Amino acid sequence: MMEQVLVAPGWEEIPLLLFLLALLLVFFLIIRQNGRDYHEIEAWLAEEGLDQ
């Protein structure tokens, strides 16, 4: 049984791997956008003088 798990992925696992890759891409894009939004808010607060 363990030998079957360690063999190269078959056709059954390809949709799962594609889903996981898409999920990782979405998480990456969300985290990157949150960072950009944070810097934009910081700049806006500094411009308005509210960054006490």
Secondary structure, DSSP 4 states (H G I P E B T S, - for coil): -HHHHHSPP-TTTHHHHHHHHHHHHHHHHHHHHHHHHHHHHHHHHHHHT---
